[in-house]
Amino acid sequence: MNRKLSAGTRRRYIEYIVNRHTGVTNPNWWGPLDDLDYPEQAVAYREWALARAPNLRTELEGMSDEALLGEYDRCNEKPEWLTFSLENFQQQERQDEVERTRQYHRNITRAGGFAHRSTRQPPEIMEACKCMYASNRKIAAKQGYDKLMSKDGYRMPDGRVIRFKGELAFETFRTRYWPKRKMSQ
């Protein structure tokens, strides 16, 4: 396909590709900030799109007609604004997970204990002990031990059932698995 594009057609192709890649015509992102659920993401998106559009336009103007038509075909497959949105969403999820973990440890501390961080124990048992302690700080180690040693086990909020496999002495459970309480001074 050895096709020569006129200047007007070339300009329309470039504008379409820039709009499609940056999403500047997408009303979900480009609307008023008051209407959006996440205004900080909209601000970050606008900054990205405004910085990307002139550079992309320059790149496209330097392309041959063949390369421009190829980019026109690819712009509908995976626009850059979609990649930006996914990366931004994943970064927000990572930040939220860090905040949830920090908040969890703060709540355990306020409740009078601390989260045991030994790496020798199975992580799911540690998670179950922390969950039991966080949901009811008055629960005794013996009650937690009995739950985990029973055939029913302990049901986590996400639906998993956790129980010990094999025998374990209560004293070992209490010293290795159960969250320690702070000593009152």
Residue pairs with C-beta under 8 A, 6 or more apart in sequence:
1 66
1 69
2 66
3 65
3 66
3 69
4 65
5 13
5 65
5 68
5 69
10 65
10 68
13 60
13 68
13 69
13 72
14 57
14 60
14 61
14 68
16 72
16 75
17 56
17 60
17 68
17 71
17 72
17 75
18 24
18 53
18 56
18 57
18 60
19 25
20 75
20 76
20 79
21 52
21 56
21 75
21 79
21 80
21 81
22 48
22 49
22 52
22 53
22 56
22 79
22 80
22 81
23 29
23 30
23 45
23 49
23 79
23 80
23 81
23 82
24 30
24 49
24 53
26 81
29 42
29 45
29 46
29 49
29 81
29 85
30 46
30 49
33 39
33 42
33 43
36 42
41 88
41 92
44 88
45 81
45 84
45 85
45 88
48 84
49 81
52 80
56 80
60 68
60 71
63 71
104 115
104 130
104 134
105 114
105 115
107 134
108 114
108 115
108 130
108 133
108 134
108 179
109 182
111 133
111 134
111 137
112 137
112 181
112 182
113 133
113 137
113 179
113 180
113 181
113 182
114 179
114 180
114 182
115 130
115 179
116 126
116 129
116 130
116 176
116 177
116 178
116 179
116 180
118 126
118 176
120 176
121 176
121 177
124 160
124 162
125 148
125 162
125 164
125 177
126 177
127 156
127 162
128 148
128 154
128 156
128 162
129 144
129 148
129 177
129 178
129 179
130 179
131 154
131 156
131 157
132 139
132 144
132 147
132 154
133 139
133 144
133 178
133 179
141 170
141 173
141 174
141 178
142 170
144 154
144 173
144 178
145 170
145 173
145 174
145 178
147 153
147 154
148 154
148 162
148 163
148 164
148 173
149 163
149 164
149 168
150 163
151 163
152 161
152 163
153 161
153 162
153 163
154 161
154 162
154 163
155 161
156 162
